[in-house]
Structure formats: structure tokens, C-alpha cells
Amino acid sequence: MRILQQQHQEYSMSVLPNDPIGAAWLAQEYQLLPIGRLPVQSQIGGRRASHISDGDRLETYPETMRPSREPAAHLQFHLRHEVPHLEFLSRLFAKTGPAFVQAWVDAEPTGQYARRAAFLYEWLTENTLQVPERIGGNYVHAIDNTKLVAASSDCAVKVPRWRINDNLPGTRYFCPTIVKTEATIQAMALDVPQLFQNLTDEFGEDLLQRAAVWMTLRESKASFAIEGEADRASRIERFADVIARRTGRGDSPLSDTPLAQLQGEILGERTTLTHFGLRQSPVFVGETVRYQDVVHYVAPPADDVAAMLEGLRVFLERTQGQSPVMRSAVAAFSFVYIHPLADGNGRVHRFLINDTLRRDGAVPEPVILPVSAVITDDSGERRSYDLVLDEVSKPLMQAAREHIAFASRHTTYPDGVVSNFEFNGNEQVRPVWRYLDLGPHVVYLSNIVKRTLTEQMREQSHYLRNHGRARQALKEVVEMPDPQADRVLRSIEQNNGELSNALAKQIPILSEPGVWAEIIEVVSLAFQEDLPADSHILDRYHPSRPAGRES
């Protein structure tokens, strides 16, 4: 085990700049790196320059910017010029202890960066420093809200002890971070209400309301497809019912009782679980290959879950009024990484996307955005979904894998889970669980929501409008009830315009001379009217076309 740790550390240290300053200097000096990447690293070089690669920045400064060889000087540089990294700071303070921060704030009791460092030390470690008698200076924010998503201005809390405005969006037990890069800023600016209004203007509120049932069922089916269970009809219908009834209503499902109720409704009565709500057992995400368990992600220990969910609830409370897309991404992806349930985490994870958008007023009731359908219908988006989950799970597993074991005997836990999974690396991994970097997840979900509104929902609405026209045109040829007309239209799609024997037997008038040909003609015309310019998108979601529709 010791050899594996050393190899991992040597590999990690190799990513630091040659002449580092700021966080990179501290990482080198104390031989530590976060599991998550440092979004900004700094070095001394010939002249001032910035280099951006895959969203990460390498900043080069002239010699005149080199801090002194003291940890306080490099921490000040990190807080002032880089993006404060909570996971890294948590590991740094655990390694150094309080001495250098205490000495710094004693020497500079009115300095804003010394006071910020002292506040962050106490916030991250739960240890207490000695406040200097001459503490002073104007109140300053704990984190720079131009660099990181922070609490909304009216939610910042004054901390007289250090004369700091606590604008951290979460709690010390769970505070996801979103670095404000060009990509995340653009993603957070997505105007979901306007995109939905565009749909309303084009298709009318009535049609979108009628489409809501279809959208809900579509989201449920696609959610199961993501988990490889698209053929579970009763479970799909049950989840669709839960989505329709629970989205945006009642208490937020981020505490034990409402979450237990939601889980129970999703799973139903026939389950091996003996307890709904927060799990009481260890859990990992993985698969079995040739009778061997392969672990892709280890979730936090059961004892940490309640406090982490409370941190997520606080994040959503303290960021009210900010980007609904950002908040829905944080709610959904935080939930799946916390993995607070023994079963049903994936479905609740995707439920939270619509639940948060609805609670934020971005999407009106009863509309459900079928975001999961965009993921499942496009192989590229499905790969991107897996890759964005890997943003956390892959580096985490590099550090966690050596701490995983499977015991020879299974344990039955209070929630009914039987498992032989063991993990003894909680202390090593806990900082990354607590301070997830969810910037890539915000960018990903913003793209999915945009595609849902501008492609799938638009094209499905177009299809439903044409379907209504086709039904009306069909009834001009032969009068019949709407359900019967829909059955005829479905048969036209399924049989490529041929009159099936079964349908002819059910509705004999269709076999009369000229009737079927006239129906095919009017239905084809109905579906050809107002064809969208990007009709290939419609084919992606409706590969079977009514007879006569042009390719």
C-alpha cells in the first residue's frame, strides 16, 4: 500500500509548474495535492502570460511577483490572484496545523487576506484560532464572487469575529464549487423561461399543456434507459406518476422524511429494502464482470450523508435567485455523488433537475423537460453524461482504489442491504466529497436543457401539432371518435401506409373503394405542412414516419 501511495504522489507532483508560486508552491512545499484539479496554477517566468487548456489556467508572472518563501505569502497569493480551492485548503490546513495562520493574523490583524485565511481555517477544520486584540478592517467576502459561485448577496452572513462576510454557499460538510470560467458563465446565463416562451409562442400554450403527459412519460422511460432498464413498463409508469405529482411540490426532498417518501413511491412496495430514506450501509457504483466486482465510484460513508444533504439544502437556500440551470445541476449531480439512498439514487438524481427548475419558476407546471431523452437518444450525449460523471469519480478512484476491499463474509445492514464491501479511505477522500467541483456539470446540463427546449420539445410539439391536423383531416374523410382516429394514424405509421387486415376488420368502412387512398393523401398532406427546416431532428426522435412524408 505504501508503494502505491508514493507512485500516486510522484505522478501528481509532476503536474506542477517548474517554478511554482501560490497554491502550486504550497503543494510542492508540503507534498500534497487535491484529488480535484487546481483550476489555476501560477509560476514565475520571463514575462506575464496566461495559458488556458481544457478549462484550466496556467498563469506566468515576472520575477517581481514572486512571494517570499513563507506559507502565508503563498497562501495570500492564492487567495488574491488564483481561485480559492476548498479541497486543497482543507488538506493544507490538516497538514500544517494552525501555527502559520495564527502567526500571520497576529502580525496583520487588519489585513483582509490574513483574516480571510483565519476564517477559512476555522470553517474548514472546525478548530479555533486566537483572535488578536487589534482585529480590524472593513468587512470582506470570504470568497470572491467574481471567481466562484457564492451565496446571494442577501444571504451572506457577517462574522464579527474576523470581520468577514461569510458568502460560502454551503456548509463545511458540503459546499460544491463552481469556478466562473467563460464556459460556466455562459452556461449559467441560459434563459430557460425565454426558451420555453419561444415554444409557447410557436405552438400555443394549449398544445404544450396537452403534451405534458407525453413529456412526463418520455422522461420516465428515458431515465430507466440510462440505467439499462428501458423495458420495465410498470416501473416506468410508476416513476412517471411520481414525476407528475411530486415535481416542484411539497417539501424539498433533501431531508430524510420527504426523501424516504419519494423513494418509497419510486420503488414501490416490492423491494428488498427494509428501510426507506437515508441509507445505513456502505455503497459503491460499479458492475460485476465475470463474477468480479468492478468499482467505478465509492460514495461517502452513511454517517456523513445527513450532514452532506443538509449542506446541499443550504446551498440551494443561499443561492436563491441565481441561475436555475446552475442550481438544478448542483442539486442533481451533488445528489448522485452523495448517493444517500440504498436504491433509487439515479432516478432521484434526474428527478431533481426538473424539480429544481420548477421550484425556481423556470418551467411552468405541469411541464416536465424530457432531459433524459436527449441523453439516451443521442449516443454522443450519453458518452458525455458518463464523462461528466467521471470528472469526479475517476480522480477520486485513483486515490480510493487501494482502500477498497471485499470481505469473505457478507454483512446485513439495518436498511436491508447485504454487502461485503469495505472501504477504509474515508479520511483520504472526504475533502473531495465535501467540496466537489461541479463546473463541468453545469456546462453539461445547460447544453442538455437547451437541446431539450430547442430540439426535442420543439420537434415533438411540431409532431403533435401535425398529428392533430392529421386526425382532423382523417375525420373529414370518415367520422370517428378521437381514440379510433389515433389508432388509424398509428397503424399508418407502423404499416408504412398499408391497410392492415386487423384494422380493416375492426373498421370495415376503410376497405371501401377510395376511402383508404383518400385518408393516406390527407394524412400525408397534414404531416407535410410547415415542415421544420431541421426535420432530420424529428427523424431522430420519430424514426417511423407517416406514409407519404418526404425524406
Beta strands, then each sheet from edge to edge (+ up, - down):
strand 1: 20-21
strand 2: 40-44
strand 3: 49-53
strand 4: 56-61
strand 5: 140-141
strand 6: 157-159
strand 7: 164-166
strand 8: 284-289
strand 9: 292-298
strand 10: 404-412
strand 11: 418-423
sheet 1: 1+ 2- 4- 3+
sheet 2: 5+ 7+ 6-
sheet 3: 8+ 9-
sheet 4: 10+ 11-
end
